[in-house]
Amino acid sequence: MFAGSLGEEQERAAQRRILERRKRDEERRLRVLNAKQRVMGVDRNGIEAQLREKQARNAAEKASDSLYSSTNEAIRNILEEEHLRLQEETAAREFELKSAWDIQQANKKHTYSYQLNDPNALKKDLPGRVGDDDPRCGTSSLQRFQGEDLQRGDRIRMQQMQVQDWTQQALARKQQQNNRVAEENRAYNEYLQQVDQVRSNLETAEAEHREQLRIELVRENDALREQRRLRNAAEDAGRKKLEADTQDFLRNNPMLCERRDQGMSRFPGRYRPDHWKGMTVSQLQEIQSIQRQQIEEKKARQAEERAQAAKEANLSDTIVDVLQQQYDREAQAAAERRLAYSQELLVQAREKKTRDVEQRELLGTNKIADGFFNRFGASCR
């Protein structure tokens, strides 16, 4: 069920990509075949759409970078606060334990049963003799022995002082190590702060650079728009002047504005042949027939030009259709290959699952079946 849904989802995604590509190709084909737009100027709507898309993409990237930076900063602050809290709790717990131990050690001598349980009670008594001249030891006291160590107490105290000195040195070394670790942590924190500052400066510089590029692009577009406006204004002025000159020529040219008296010759009873007013009916009919012939030739030429343009348009449409069909075939073949690959993976997964079940049943039990003897000699070694 899951595999079928996955294949259908992939096929629908492929169909959506094909439809979107067809839509883009159709829009591009319409823009390419629009001769007026292609010859007279650029596609302002397309450029503005691209500019809006670029601005939206830059804004999304900036928001994503800002979110990523703020998230990292928040995570780092939380970790630092948790580390400081754990250190404070550990220090407070150690201080409480040390305080309780000090209080117990300081007050145990003042209890009623201390003397009964004092482990050093016998150590506090004087030894059998303090020296060879101890007045407590007489001739028959038998308190002088060969190899007796009378300096044992002093030696024990000296050893205790050495152990205490060694302990203080070890504590000093541990404190130095803790101070060194704290200094390394502080230096690492400063390094992280410097890295964050450098990253922030780079992001700010990049944003300023992008903004400067956008401003320059807007300025260039404004300059191009102004140049085009000036060019259009100059063309309009030239066209208006040409139209005015043409109208003036049509109104004042004697060849175009013939009057009845222009056809009269200086000689009485005669007419000038270069003016229609002085021409005969047969001459006027001949001129009219020539003009009609010229009109028919012009119509035939225009019809031929339209046929040629239609033929070129049909050829362009045919080429675009052929390219679109080829693209559709390639996309369909790719989708079929992906679908076949997905189906093959599913078949392999089912075969592996079945094979694993058979292997577990064969190797995980003590049953001796036909397959047990058939596997002898089948190893690759």
C-alpha positions in Angstrom: 0.0 0.0 0.0 2.8 2.4 0.9 4.8 1.5 -2.2 1.8 2.2 -4.5 1.2 5.5 -2.9 4.8 6.5 -3.3 4.8 5.6 -7.0 1.6 7.5 -7.6 3.0 10.6 -5.7 6.1 10.5 -7.8 4.1 10.2 -11.0 1.9 13.1 -10.0 5.0 15.2 -9.2 6.4 14.3 -12.6 3.1 15.3 -14.3 3.1 18.6 -12.4 6.7 19.4 -13.5 5.7 18.6 -17.1 2.7 20.9 -17.0 4.7 23.7 -15.5 7.4 23.3 -18.1 4.8 23.3 -20.9 3.3 26.5 -19.4 6.7 28.2 -19.3 7.5 27.1 -22.9 4.1 28.3 -24.1 4.6 31.7 -22.5 8.1 31.9 -24.0 6.7 30.9 -27.4 4.1 33.6 -27.3 6.7 36.2 -26.4 9.0 35.0 -29.2 6.3 35.0 -31.8 5.1 38.4 -30.7 7.0 40.4 -33.4 5.9 43.8 -32.1 7.2 43.1 -28.6 10.4 41.5 -29.9 11.2 44.4 -32.3 10.0 47.5 -30.5 11.3 46.8 -27.0 11.9 44.5 -24.1 9.3 42.8 -21.9 8.9 45.2 -19.0 6.4 43.0 -17.3 8.9 40.1 -17.5 11.8 42.2 -16.2 9.6 43.5 -13.3 8.5 40.0 -12.4 12.1 38.8 -12.4 13.1 41.8 -10.2 10.3 41.0 -7.8 11.3 37.3 -7.7 14.9 38.3 -7.0 13.9 40.7 -4.2 11.6 38.0 -2.7 14.4 35.4 -2.9 17.0 37.8 -1.3 14.5 38.7 1.4 13.9 35.0 2.1 17.6 34.3 2.2 18.2 37.2 4.6 15.3 36.0 6.8 16.7 32.4 6.8 20.2 33.6 7.6 18.9 35.8 10.4 16.8 33.0 11.8 19.7 30.6 11.7 22.0 33.1 13.5 19.4 33.9 16.2 18.7 30.2 16.7 22.4 29.4 17.1 22.7 32.4 19.6 19.7 31.2 21.6 21.1 27.6 21.7 24.5 28.8 22.8 23.0 31.0 25.5 20.9 28.1 26.8 23.9 25.7 26.9 26.0 28.3 28.7 23.3 29.0 31.3 22.8 25.2 31.9 26.6 24.8 32.3 26.8 27.7 34.8 23.8 26.3 36.7 25.4 22.9 37.0 28.7 24.4 38.2 26.8 26.4 40.8 24.9 23.4 42.0 28.0 21.3 42.2 29.9 24.0 44.1 27.0 24.5 46.5 26.7 20.8 47.1 30.4 20.5 47.8 30.3 23.5 50.2 27.4 22.0 52.1 29.2 18.7 52.5 32.4 20.4 53.6 30.6 22.5 56.1 28.7 19.5 57.5 32.0 17.6 57.8 33.8 20.5 59.4 31.0 20.9 62.0 31.0 17.2 62.8 34.8 17.2 63.2 34.8 20.3 65.3 32.1 19.2 67.7 32.8 15.5 68.2 35.2 16.2 71.0 32.5 17.9 73.0 30.1 14.9 73.1 29.6 12.9 76.2 30.7 9.6 74.8 33.8 10.9 73.0 36.2 9.8 75.7 34.7 6.3 75.7 35.1 6.0 72.0 38.2 8.0 71.5 40.5 5.9 69.3 43.6 7.9 70.4 43.0 7.4 74.2 45.9 5.0 74.6 48.0 7.1 72.3 47.6 10.0 74.7 49.0 8.0 77.6 52.7 8.2 78.3 54.8 5.3 77.1 56.3 2.8 79.4 59.3 4.9 79.7 60.3 8.2 78.2 64.0 7.7 78.2 66.8 5.9 79.9 66.7 8.4 82.8 62.9 8.0 83.4 62.5 7.9 87.3 59.5 5.6 86.9 61.8 2.8 85.7 63.9 1.2 88.4 66.6 -1.5 88.2 64.0 -4.3 88.2 61.4 -2.7 86.0 62.6 -4.4 82.8 61.8 -1.3 80.6 65.0 -1.1 78.7 65.2 -3.3 75.6 67.6 -3.8 72.7 66.4 -2.0 69.5 63.6 0.0 71.2 62.3 3.0 69.1 61.8 6.0 71.3 61.3 8.4 68.4 58.3 6.7 66.9 55.9 9.4 67.9 58.0 12.2 66.5 58.5 10.2 63.3 54.8 9.6 62.9 54.1 13.3 63.4 56.8 14.2 60.8 55.2 11.7 58.3 51.8 13.2 59.0 53.2 16.7 58.3 54.7 15.4 55.0 51.4 13.9 54.0 49.7 17.2 54.8 52.3 19.1 52.8 51.9 16.7 49.8 48.1 17.0 50.0 48.4 20.8 49.9 50.7 20.6 46.9 48.2 18.3 45.1 45.4 20.7 45.9 47.5 23.6 44.6 48.2 21.7 41.4 44.5 20.9 41.0 43.5 24.5 41.6 46.0 25.6 39.0 44.6 23.1 36.5 41.1 24.3 37.3 42.2 27.9 36.7 43.9 26.9 33.4 40.7 25.2 32.3 38.6 28.2 33.3 41.0 30.5 31.4 40.8 28.2 28.3 37.0 28.3 28.5 37.1 32.1 28.8 39.4 32.3 25.8 37.2 29.9 23.8 34.1 32.0 24.7 35.9 35.2 23.5 36.8 33.4 20.3 33.2 32.4 19.7 32.1 36.0 20.4 34.7 37.2 17.9 33.6 34.7 15.3 30.0 35.8 15.8 31.0 39.4 15.4 32.9 38.7 12.2 30.0 36.7 10.8 27.6 39.5 11.8 29.9 42.1 10.1 30.1 39.9 7.0 26.4 39.5 6.8 25.9 43.3 7.3 28.5 44.0 4.5 26.9 41.5 2.2 23.4 43.0 2.9 24.8 46.5 2.2 26.4 45.2 -1.0 23.2 43.6 -2.2 21.3 46.8 -1.4 23.9 48.9 -3.3 23.6 46.6 -6.3 19.8 46.9 -6.1 20.1 50.7 -6.0 22.5 50.7 -8.9 20.2 48.5 -10.9 17.2 50.8 -10.1 19.3 53.8 -11.2 20.4 52.1 -14.4 16.7 51.2 -15.1 15.7 54.8 -14.5 18.4 56.0 -16.8 17.4 53.6 -19.5 13.8 54.6 -19.0 14.7 58.3 -19.3 16.8 57.6 -22.4 13.9 55.7 -23.9 11.5 58.5 -23.0 13.8 61.1 -24.6 14.2 58.9 -27.7 10.4 58.4 -28.0 9.9 62.1 -27.5 12.4 62.9 -30.2 10.8 60.3 -32.5 7.4 61.8 -31.8 8.6 65.3 -32.5 10.3 64.1 -35.8 7.2 62.3 -36.8 5.0 65.3 -36.1 7.3 67.5 -38.0 7.3 65.1 -40.9 3.6 64.9 -40.9 3.3 68.7 -40.8 5.8 69.0 -43.7 3.8 66.4 -45.6 0.6 68.2 -45.0 2.1 71.5 -46.0 3.5 69.8 -49.1 0.2 68.3 -50.0 -1.6 71.6 -49.5 0.9 73.8 -51.3 2.5 71.6 -54.0 1.1 72.7 -57.4 1.6 69.2 -58.8 -0.8 67.7 -56.1 -3.2 70.7 -55.8 -4.0 71.3 -59.3 -6.4 74.1 -60.2 -8.5 74.4 -63.3 -6.5 77.3 -64.6 -3.2 75.4 -64.3 -4.1 73.2 -67.2 -4.4 76.2 -69.5 -1.5 77.0 -71.7 -0.3 80.5 -72.5 -1.6 79.9 -75.9 -5.3 80.3 -76.3 -7.3 77.1 -76.7 -4.5 74.8 -75.6 -4.0 72.7 -72.4 -0.8 71.5 -70.7 -0.4 67.7 -71.0 1.2 67.5 -67.5 -2.0 68.5 -65.8 -5.1 66.4 -65.7 -7.2 69.4 -66.2 -5.9 69.8 -69.7 -6.0 66.0 -70.6 -8.6 64.2 -72.7 -10.9 61.5 -71.5 -8.9 58.7 -73.2 -5.7 60.0 -71.6 -7.4 60.1 -68.2 -8.7 56.5 -68.7 -5.2 55.3 -69.6 -3.8 56.9 -66.4 -6.6 55.3 -64.4 -6.0 51.9 -65.9 -2.3 52.2 -65.1 -3.1 53.1 -61.5 -5.6 50.2 -61.2 -2.8 47.9 -62.5 -0.4 49.3 -59.9 -3.1 48.7 -57.2 -3.6 45.1 -58.3 0.2 44.5 -58.3 0.4 46.0 -54.8 -2.4 43.8 -53.5 -0.7 40.7 -55.1 2.6 41.6 -53.5 0.9 42.1 -50.1 -0.9 38.8 -50.4 2.4 37.1 -51.2 4.1 38.7 -48.2 1.2 37.6 -45.9 1.5 34.0 -47.3 5.2 34.0 -46.7 4.8 35.3 -43.1 2.1 32.7 -42.5 4.4 30.0 -43.8 7.3 31.2 -41.5 4.9 31.3 -38.6 3.7 27.7 -39.4 7.3 26.6 -39.6 8.1 28.2 -36.2 5.0 26.5 -34.7 6.0 23.2 -36.2 9.6 23.5 -34.8 8.2 24.5 -31.3 5.8 21.5 -31.4 8.5 19.1 -32.4 10.8 20.4 -29.6 7.9 20.2 -27.1 7.0 16.6 -28.2 10.7 15.6 -27.9 10.9 17.1 -24.4 7.6 15.4 -23.4 9.0 12.0 -24.7 12.2 12.5 -22.8 10.4 13.5 -19.6 8.0 10.6 -19.9 10.9 8.2 -20.5 12.7 9.6 -17.4 9.5 9.2 -15.3 9.0 5.6 -16.6 12.7 4.8 -15.7 12.2 6.3 -12.2 9.0 4.3 -11.7 10.6 1.1 -13.0 13.6 1.7 -10.6 11.2 2.3 -7.7 9.3 -0.9 -8.5 12.5 -2.9 -8.8 13.6 -1.6 -5.4 10.3 -2.7 -3.9 10.6 -6.1 -5.5 14.2 -6.5 -4.2 13.0 -5.4 -0.7 10.2 -8.0 -0.8 12.7 -10.7 -1.9 15.1 -9.7 0.8 12.4 -9.8 3.4 11.4 -13.3 2.3 15.0 -14.5 2.1 15.6 -13.1 5.6 12.6 -14.9 7.0 13.8 -18.2 5.4 17.3 -17.6 6.7 16.0 -16.9 10.3 13.8 -20.0 10.1 16.7 -22.1 8.8 19.5 -20.7 11.1 17.5 -19.8 14.1 16.1 -23.2 14.8 17.5 -26.7 15.2 15.5 -28.2 12.4 17.4 -30.2 9.8 15.7 -29.9 6.5 16.7 -30.6 2.9 18.2 -27.1 2.6 20.6 -27.8 5.4 22.4 -30.5 3.4 22.1 -28.6 0.1 24.2 -25.8 1.6 27.3 -27.9 2.0 30.0 -26.8 -0.5 28.0 -23.7 -1.5 30.4 -21.3 0.2 32.5 -18.8 -1.9 35.7 -19.7 0.0 
